[in-house]
């Protein structure tokens, strides 16, 4: 039984509308940055919205606005939900550096494994440690992507090959790591990657396999470098959040619909979509005859050592902010290991 099926089955009793007073219909606008055919919009957001609509008996309508159709840039999405410009958003937490310091732990080098396990671990971690970072909005779920890798114009077969390359980084943590690995990090939201690669603004990018088809990355670069072992070099963290007033103003039975479509099982569903998207994206690159590189254990160990100062710097940043970063890191790694072993 998949995650969304479990959500449907587990909430049937709470969602009986027969005999209940019918409230007025509610229309919500959901805004996000990617085109509708990308993995998360197509395989996670759209099914999630349909589940909410169906379980509400049609009383909730969710209008989907992809590719920033309602205006603004991707870093503005969280505040669009917080300020009530839209009702629901899906965003990358790292697009607003420093705003989610405790959540950043999941972006640290070689922490995450597959997206499903890591997303469940991240949801559990946030619920236990970082809900204050979502004050002012109603959190639906958080998740991660799968093991991060490089997509580059020139092959990366050893650490030294990255030296001087202009590589897109999607967050503060990832850009710090890239610099320590010898690259020249170039920060930008993912929708800008296609143009940046085609114009030579960057020599490569850090993104997961799942988003490469919608960005045409396998057409623009021919080299893709991953790592040995189950832990990926990096990930990015994502969140689906709702405007707090939108949630508060719902009648109790419709709040129950939102609650039933929130939390760990939604994180699992979004993570699983990422994993399936990774497999599909990788197949496209293989079918195109691109150069798929997996660094061996010895070379991967060199990257682990080179990336360790990013972890140490995060510990120092957290200590300066009065946060026990080492304890959070240990909890995060333990949760990822626990969920990966299931």
N, C-alpha and C positions, 0 to 999 in steps of 0.2 A: 504494500500500500504506500503510495507516494505521499509526500508531505502535504500537498494541497488536498488530496483525498482524505487524509487524516483530519485536516482542519474542517472539511465539510462534514465528515462523520461525527466528529466530536462536538459539534455545535448545534446539531439538529434540534435537540430539546429546547435549547435556549432561544431558538429563533422561530418558535411557533407563533405565527401572527394571527391565527384564527381566533376570533373573539376579542382581539386586542383593539384598543382605540387606534385608528389609523392616523398617524401624524402626517403633516404635509411632506411632500417629496423634497429631497435634498439633492442638489447638484454640486458636485465637487470638481474642481479643476486640478489635474495632476500635471505638473510641469517637470521636464527633465531635458538633458543635453543631447542625447544621442538620437540618430534617426530611428524610425519605428522598426526597421528590419534588424537592428542590432540585437544581440543576444538578450540582454536584460529587458529592453522594451518588449520584444516579441515573446520571449519565453518565460518571463517572470512578472513584469508589471501588468501586461494585458491579462494574463490569467488571474492575477491577484485582483484586479479591478472587476473582472467578471464574477469572481467568487463573491466579492462584496455585494455587487449588484444582485446576484441571484439569491444570496442568503437574506437580503433585505426585502425580498419579495418585490423588487423593482422600485422600492421607495428611495434607495440611494442610486444616483446616476453619477458615474465618474467619466468626465471628459478628459481625454488624453491629449496632451500637447507636447510632442517631441521636439527635439532640435532647437530648444529655446524659442519656440514660436511666440511665446508671450512676452519676449523681450528680455534684455539683460544678458549678462555673461554667466557662464557656469559657476564662478565663485559666488554669485549673488543668490543662488538657489535657496540655500538654507534660510537666509534672511527674508526671502520672498514668502516662505512658509511662516516664519516667525512673525512677520509684520502683517500677514493676512492678504498679501498681494495675490497669492494662490492658496489653495487648500491643502495640497499634498505635493511633496517633491521627492525626487530621488537624486542624490548627489554624492560626490566624492568629498569626504571630510577633509582630506589634505589640501583641498583648494583654498582653504582659509587657514593659513599657517598659524600655529599657536593657539587656536581656538579650542582644540580638543586634545590637550596634552596627554591625558591618561589613555585616551583611545589610540594615540600614536604608537603605543607599544607593539601593536600588531603589524606595523609597517617595518619593524626592525629586521635586519638581515637574518636570513635563515631561521625564521621563527615559524612560519606557516607551512602547512602541507597542502592537501587538496582543498578546494574551496568549500565543499560541503562541511567537512569536519572543522575547518578553520572558522567558517561563518557561525556554526553553532557555538564553538568555543568563544568567539568574539561576542555573540549575543549574551552568553552566560556571564562573560567578563564585565560587559557594560552594565548589565542589570545589578551586578554585585559591587561595582567599583566606580562607575562613571556616569550614573544617571544625571548627576548635577551638570554635566556638560550639555545636556539636552533640556535644561530648564527653559521654559518659554515656548516649547513645542511639545507635541504628543508623539512619542517615539513609536513607530510601527515595528521596525526591525533594523538591525545592522547586518552587514555581511562583508566578506572579502572576495577578491578574485583568487584564482589558483596560483601555483608557483610561477613567480615572475621570471622573465627571460629577456634577452636582448634581440632586437631585429636591426641589422646593420647593413650598410652598403659594402663594407669590407669585412671579411670573416674575423671573428674573435675566437681564437683557439687557445689563448693563454692570457693571463692578466695584463701583460705588457701591451697586447694588441689594443687595449682600450685607451691607452695613453693618448691624450690630446683630442680624442673623438668628441664631437659635440653631440651629446646624448640628451634626449628629452627626459626630464624627470617630472613626475606628477605630484610630488609633495615635498615638503621641507626635509623630511627624513630621507627620502630617496635621493634627492639632490645632494644632501650631505654625503651619503654613501657613495654616489657617483664620483664626487670630487676626491674622496679618499681612495677610490679605486684607480684614480688617474685620469678620469674623463673630465670634460668640460660640461657641467650640467646646464641645460637650458630648460627652465620651467615653463610649462604651458599646459592648459587643459587638453584633454584627449581629442576634442573635435578639430584642433589646429594641426594635428600630426600629419595628416595627408598633405596639406599644402606645404608644411615645413620640410617634409622629406622631398617632395617634388621640386622645390625651389633650392634645395641644398642648404637651407638654414640649419638643419641638423644632419648628422651622419648616421643617426640611428635613434631608436626609441626604446624605452622600457614600457611595455604593455603586455598583457597576457594574450595568449593565442585567441581567446574568444572574440576580441574586438577587432582583430586584424582583417577579417573579411569586409566589414562595413567601412573600414578606413583604407582598403585596397593596399595594405602594407606588403603583402606577399608579391604584389606587382611592382612595388617601388624599391624594395630591397630584396636580396636573394640569400641572405645569411641570417640564421636564427640560432642563438646559442643558449642552451640550458645547462643544468648542473646535475651531478650525480646525487643520489639519495632522494629521500622523499620531501625534504625541506627546500622550498624555493628561496631564491636570493632576496626577494622582496614581495610585498603585496601592497595594494591600496585598500583603504577602508571606505565603506559606503553606508549610507543611511537612507531609509524611507521615513519621513516625518510628516506629521499633519499639524496644521495650525491649531493652537490650543483652544481658541474660541470655537472653531469649527467642531472640534470634538465635544467640548463642554456643552454646546447648544443642541446636541443630538438628544432625542428621547432615549430612555434607558435601553429599550430593546434594540435601537440602532447602534448605541454604544457597544452593546453586546456583540453585534456583527463585527465592528471594528476590532474589538478585543479578541474575538475569535480568529481574526486574520492578522494577528500581531504576534511578536515574540519568537521563540526558538524555532517553531516549525516553519514560520515564514523565512527566517534566516536560513534554515536548511534548504528550503525550496529555491531561494535565490542563489545560494551557493551551489546547489546541484545544477542549476541552469548554467552557471559559470563553468563548471566542470564539463558539461556536455558541449558547451560552446568552445572550450579549449580543444576538445577532441576534433570537432568539426573544423576549426581554424587550422589546426596542425595538418589535417588531411589535405586541405586546399594547397598548403605550401608544399607538401610532399608530392601531390599530383602535378604541381607546376615544375617539379624538378629542382626546387630550391635546396640550398645547402643546410642541412639540419645537423647541428653540432651539439653533442653532449660532452661536457668536460668530465674527465675521469675523476676518480676519488682524490688522487693526489693533487690535481690542479684545483679541484673544488675546495680542498683544504686550504690552499693558498689564498683563495678569495675569502674564505671564512676569516682567516687571520687578518687580511687587509681590511675587511669590513668591520672588525671588532671595535675600532675606535668610534664608529657611529653609535654603537650600543653604549660605550663608555660615556660619550658626550651626552646621550639622552639621560643616562643616570645623573650626570652632573647638572643638567638642565632641570630635572625633576627635583633634585636636592635643593637647588637654588629657589625653587618655587614652593618648598616645604612639603614635597610629595616623596614618599618612599618608592622610588622608581624600581629599585632592585626587587622589592617585594612584589610589585605589580608585574614585573618581568617574569619572576618565578611562577606567579599564578597563571599568567598568560601561557607560558610554555607548558605548564602542567595541564591546563585545560586542552590545549591543542593536542598534546600527546594522548590524553584520555579519549578525546573524541576521534582521533585518527585510529586508535586501537579498537574502536567499537566494531 
